[in-house]
Amino acid sequence: MRYRVLPECDPEVFEILQGESKRQNEGLELVPSENYASPAVLEALGTLMTNKYSEGTPGRRYYGGQMYTDRIESLAIERAKRLFNCDHATVQPLSGAASNLAVYSAWLELGDTVLAMDLSHGGHLTHGAPVTFAAKAYNFIRYKMKDVETGEIDYGQLEALAIEHRPKIVLAGFSSYPRQLDYARIAGIAEKVGAMAMADMAHIAGLIAGKALPNPLEHGFHVMTTTTHKTLRGPRGAMALSKGKPGNPLRAPEKTLENLPTLIDRAVFPGMQGGPHMNKIMAIAVALQEASTPEFQQYTAQILKNAKALAHRLMERGGKLITNGTDNHMMVLETMQSFNRNGQEIQEVLEKAGITLNKNVTPDDPLPPFKPSGVRLGTPSVTSRGMMEPEMQQIADWIMDVAGGKAEPEAVREEVRALCLTHPSPSGLVEP
Ligand SMILES: *Cc1c(COP(=O)(O)O)cnc(C)c1O
C-alpha cells in the first residue's frame, strides 16, 4: 500500500508502521486469533466515516446527518443476517469482550448464574475468569472436557450442573479448544432448564460463514457473539447475532427470548457504549461481503486442511497435542511433555526464528498462566497467504527443530523469510 501524506507529516509514526509491516510480511503468523485483513477492508477502515457520531440505530439516531451512516450500518446488518442465517445483528460492539458483556447485561440481573466452559479447558477470559468485571457481576460455574485425550466435552456434567444451578445462560464457545461442540445437545440442555443458549464463536465465525463448520444458530442457539477480525478476516470489531423479533430500541421490552434483538441493542447503546465506530462498521460490511463468496468458502476449507496437516506432522515428529489433534483451525502443543520447556520459553525461541505463536494454559495446568505448559497455534493467517499442506509440513518441521534444540533459530529465520517472501501478506506492504 502506498502512503503519501503520513511519511511526510509524521515520519516517526511512519517508521513504526513500516517496521510492523515488515514483521508481518517476513515472519510466519501462527497466533490462531489473528489474520490479514484485505486491502478493501483496510481502505474502508481508513476513511472519513470515522468523523461521524451516530448514537442509536439506523432510522433512530440522536444526531442529524445520518443519511450515509444509516445506509452503511443497515447494509452491514443485512449482510450479517444473510451470512449467519439469523433474525437480527448488532454490529456496534467495539470488541469481542464488549459484545459478551453486552449480552450478559441484556439478559442477566446482577448475581445471576452462567454455565460456561472452564478457562484452562479452552474457554475464554470473558467467560467469567475471576479477574474480569463480569465475574464480579455474575456467578459463573464451569464445565470441562470429559477426556482430554479425545477432547470430548463432559455433557453429562454439563447437564448435571445446569439442573443443579439453573443458570440463566448456558454459554458455548472457546479460544483454545481444538474440537467441535455438539450444539444441539447443549441447546437442548439449556432449554430443559429454561436458560438462554449463547455461543461465543469469536474464533470460528469465519469458518461458520464459509460453511466449513456448523452454525450454532441453526442448532437451537438463541444468540451468537463473535469478533470480526479472527477467521472472519475483517477489522477489529464484534457482532451479536440473535434470533427473535427486532423491535423499537427506544422502549425497554420485557425479558423474553423473542425480545433478544432489542434487549441486546439497548445493552450496547446506551447500556455500555457511546457512539459506534462507523469506519469500522463500514469495514465490517466489506468483510461480510468478502466472506459470502465461493473463494472464501475455499479459503475456510483450506484452513481446516492446513490445520490437520500441521497437527499431523507435529505429532509425527513427537509433539504432544492436547486432544491429540484438531477439528478446527487451531491446536495446543503441550511443550513440557514435548520439549520439557514451558510455553513462554518456546514462544520466545520461535519468535527468534520468525515464527509467532502464543503461550497458552493446558487443561488444569499446574504451571502459572505467564509460564504455562503449552503454546497455541493455528492456520488462518498462513492460509490467507496461500500456503498449503506442503508448507504446513515444513512449518511443523521448523517448530520441532527449533523448539527441540535441533536447529539454530537464526538459521531457520532465513528459511522462514525466504518462504514468506514468496507468499506476500494480503494486507500488502507499507511503502512511502
Ligand atoms: C478473542 C475472543 C474474545 C475477545 O475478543 P476481543 O475483541 O479481544 O475483546 C471473546 N471470546 C472469545 C471466545 C475469543 O476468542
The ligand as a Tripos MOL2 file, in Angstrom:
@<TRIPOS>MOLECULE
LIG
   15    15     1     0     0
SMALL
NO_CHARGES

@<TRIPOS>ATOM
      1 C1        -10.9560  -13.2500   21.0850 C.3       1 LIG1
      2 C2        -12.1090  -13.6810   21.8850 C.ar      1 LIG1
      3 C3        -12.8780  -12.7520   22.5990 C.ar      1 LIG1
      4 C4        -12.4540  -11.3170   22.8330 C.3       1 LIG1
      5 O1        -12.3560  -10.5360   21.7350 O.3       1 LIG1
      6 P1        -11.6500   -9.0850   21.8540 P.3       1 LIG1
      7 O2        -12.0110   -8.4510   20.5480 O.co2     1 LIG1
      8 O3        -10.2050   -9.3340   22.0340 O.co2     1 LIG1
      9 O4        -12.2670   -8.3810   23.0050 O.co2     1 LIG1
     10 C5        -14.0220  -13.2100   23.2340 C.ar      1 LIG1
     11 N1        -14.3740  -14.5060   23.1840 N.ar      1 LIG1
     12 C6        -13.6340  -15.4390   22.5370 C.ar      1 LIG1
     13 C7        -14.0790  -16.8620   22.5210 C.3       1 LIG1
     14 C8        -12.4670  -15.0480   21.8740 C.ar      1 LIG1
     15 O5        -11.7370  -15.9710   21.2590 O.3       1 LIG1
@<TRIPOS>BOND
     1     1     2 1
     2     2     3 ar
     3     2    14 ar
     4     3     4 1
     5     3    10 ar
     6     4     5 1
     7     5     6 1
     8     6     7 2
     9     6     8 1
    10     6     9 1
    11    10    11 ar
    12    11    12 ar
    13    12    13 1
    14    12    14 ar
    15    14    15 1
@<TRIPOS>SUBSTRUCTURE
     1 LIG1         1 GROUP 0 **** ****
